[in-house]
């Protein structure tokens, strides 16, 4: 199999952060990119979901509706958790 080079431009902070993370996983940047390309071919598309991470200020509408509520007295635990607080 013939080997070829790929030249890409990326923000230096992104490259540095990615290299640090990949190092902690035992990978180098070249190997990670090869894995990405092989998985792209195998899956015939991007091998992961591309989504915007919601921020705390902009939760998805209705995603937690009815799941979270606050006690009237902030220092008083909610009824559901009182048994764990005693």
Order of alpha helices (4+ residues) and beta strands (2+ residues): alpha-alpha-alpha
